[in-house]
């Protein structure tokens, strides 16, 4: 790979084109012309000796080499772009913070985030996406994503925030027909409202590391639907305890298996900034860590 220290303009043109989707959109973002952007990218391609885009009159598509190159250089440019944030903090913190978090946690975290963090930094622009889908952090231009569970993306920086206890719940009416299980084998015989991704039910995991695919006739792709199915007596549901704390306190849902040890799932923040974390990302992670721990303690 040639030395690219003198190709800053080409690298920036390339990354902005990928982010924006076209030379024209990148040109508007960089206050230049589409022709200048195209020439900068073409010069970069000659410099590194490979095609980054497949060009046609209707579409601009990343090549396989272009995708790999983008995932390598985009975090470096964003890190450089945010390096001035290490100079100062406080209410003058500004810029954009693009966040993705699971929809199931939004009900608990969003009110605290908007009332607390957003109010503390009035010059910071928040771009918040809610999805249970595993977004491509670099390709979709997120600064930081929150995920529950053990991450598999080895090239991202993972910051643990807290651990979330799990619980298996059902309605009181459900327990009129099914006894509380006192073993893992008995638990497997219960009908569940199952959490499914792309039509595939996910396993119920126990603290000893074992797991099983529950049976049941209700499959859901969100915690909200799981909770409603459990409240309706259609099955037990395996959920983060913080999501059903109010229902457990009110008695509309009950802990089905208090004697069976369940794991605690990690809540992590993931980003691609390497060791030089922008201040806006660090402060966001600090805030969410404190709020998530407070929610778990309730």
N, C-alpha and C positions, 0 to 999 in steps of 0.2 A: 504493500500500500504506500503510495507516495506521500510526502509531507504535505499536509493540507492547511498549514498555518496561514498561508497566503490566500486561501480560498474561502474566507469568511462570507463574502457576498454570495458566492455560489451555494455554500452550505445553507445560508439563511434563506435564499430563494427556493432551494429544494424543500426544506422543512416547511416553509410557509405554503408552498404549493400543495404538499401532501395534506397539511391541516385544512387548507381552504378548498381544495378540490379542483382547482384550475389555475392556469397562469394568470388569467384576468383577475380572479379573486385575490390571489397573492399580490398582484401588482397594486390593487386598491389598498391592501393592508400595508404595503411597504411604500406607498406614495410614489410609484414609478409606473412603467408601461409593461404590458404583457410581453412585448418584444424583448425588453431588457431582462425580464425574468427568464424567458425562454433561452436567451443567449447565455445567461449566467449558469443555468442548469446544463446546457449543452457543453459549456466549457468545463464544468465540473465532471461531466461524464467522460470527456476526453482525458481529463487529468487522471481519473481513477481507472480508466480503461474498461468501462462497462456501461450498458444501458440501464438507466434508473426508471424510465417511463416507457410505456408503449403508447405512442401518439397516434391518434386518428382524428378525423374531422369532427367526431361526435364525443370522443371519450379520451381521458388521460388516465392510464392504469399503471400502477406500480409493477415493475418486474419483481421476480423473486429476489434478485440482488438488491433492487431498490428498497424492498421491504426490510431486508436485513440491515442495509445501510441506514435507513431511517431509524430503526429501533436502536441503532448504536449511537447516532449523532444527535438525535432530537433531545434526549435527556441532557447531553452536554451543553447544547445551546441554551436550553431553558435554565440550566444551572447558571450559566454565564449571565443570562438576562436578569436573573434575580439576585445576583451577587451583591448589588448595592444595598440589599435589605439588611445585611449584617451590620451596617453602619448605625442604624437607629431603630427604635421600636416605638411603642406607645400608640396614642390615638392617631398619629400621622401615618401609620401603616396603610399602604395603598396597593393598587394593582388588582389583579383578578385571582381568585382562588376557586378552581373548578374541582368539585367534590362528587364522588359517587358513594352511596350507602345503600344497604339492603332496605327494601321497602318495609320489611317487618319491624325494623328498629326505628323507622322514621317517627312513628307515633310517640316514642319515648324521647328520642334525641332532638328532633326538629324544634319543638317548643323551646327547649333549653338553648339550642344553638342560635335560634333567631332572637330570642329575648336577651340572651347573655352575650355571646361572642359577637354577633352582628352589631349589637348596640355598642359594644366596647370599641369597635373599630369601624367608625362610620364612613371612612374613605375606602374601605376594602369592598370590592365587588365580588359577591358570592354567586357562583353558578352551581346549583345543586341538582344532581340527578338521582332519582330513586329507582333502583332496579335490583332484583335478585340475580340477574344475569352477571356472569363474570366478564366485566368490560375489559377491553384491551387498553390498559392504562396509557401506553405510549401512543398507539395508533389513534385513539379517540381523544387524546389531548387532555387527560385528567391530571391534575396536580397530585391528588391523593385519593385513595379509595379505602373504604372501610369494609372489611370482610370478616365473617364469622367462620371459624374452622381453621384447619391447618393449610397454609398456602402452598401451592405447588410451583409457582413461578420463581425459579431459582435466581433470575437476574434482577429481581426487584428487592428494594430495601424493605424489611418488615419490622415495624415497631409494635411490640405487644402493648395493648392498652389495659385490658382486664380479662378475667375469665368469667364466663357466663354459666351458671348452674342450669342443668336440664331437669325436666320433670315430665312425668306421664300423667295426663289428666283425663277426666271423663265427667259426665254429668251425674248427679245423685241418682237419676232414674236409670242410668246405665248399670249402676251397682245393684239395682233391684233384681237384675237378671244375671249379673256376672260377679263372682266373688273376687275380692282383692287377691292378686297373685302373691305368693310368698317365695317364689323361685323364678329363675329365668325361664324354665320350661313351662311353668304356668302362665307367665307373661306372654309367651309366644302363641298361646291358644286364644288370646283375646282378639276380637276384631278391632281394627284400627281405622281411623281416618288417616290416610297415608299422605306424606309429603312426596310429591313426584316431580321430577324435572325431565322435560321432553318425554313424558309418558312412562318414565322408569321410576318406580318407588325407591326411595332412599332407605337405608337400613336404620334400625334402632340400635344404638350403641350403648354398651354397658361399661361400667367403670373398670371391669377386669380386662377390657380389651376385646371381648367377644361382641358379636353383632348378629342380627337376624333381620330378614325382610318380613315385615308384618303382613298379615292377611287383612282383607277388608274390601268393602265395595265402594268406598268413597276415596277418590284420589284428588289432591289439591296441589296447586302450585304457589300458594301463599299461606303465611301463618294466619292471616285474618280468616280465610276460609276454613282452615283446620280448626280454629277456635270455635267458629259457628257450628261446624259439624259435630264437634265434641259437646257443645252446649245443647245441641238437638238430640243427643243420645245415640248418634249414629256410629260411634266408635270411640276408642281411646285415642289420644293424640300426644305425640312426643314433641315437646316444645321447650324453648328457653323459658325458664321460670319467670323472668322479668316481664315477659309478654302477657302472662296470665295472673300476675300478682293480685290485681283487683278482683278477678273472678274467684280466685282461691280465698281471698279474704271475705268476699260476699257469700261464698258457698254455692255459687252457680256452677263452679267446677271444683272437683276434689282431687287430691293426690291419690292416684290409683295404687301406686307401688312404693310407699314410703320406706319399706324395708329393703328394697333393691337399690344398690348403689349405682348411680348414674354419673357420667363424666361431666366435667366443666369444659365448655368449648371456648377457645381463645377468640377474643375480639382484637383484630389487628388493623393497623393502618399501613398501607402499602404505597410506596412512591418510587420514582426512578431517578432521584436527584443525587444518588451516591452519598458521599460523606458531607458535602456542602448543602445542607438542607435549607431551603428558603425560610426566612423567619415566619412568613405567613403560614407555611406548612407546619413548622414546629409549634407555633402558638395554637394552631387548630388542634393538633394532636394532644398537646398538653391539656387543652380545655375538654376535649372529648374523653380523655382518660379519666379526668376528675369526675366528670358528669356520669360516665358509665359506672364507675365504682360506687358513686352515690346511689344510682338506680339499683345496682345489685344488692347494696346494703339495706335497701328499704324492705 
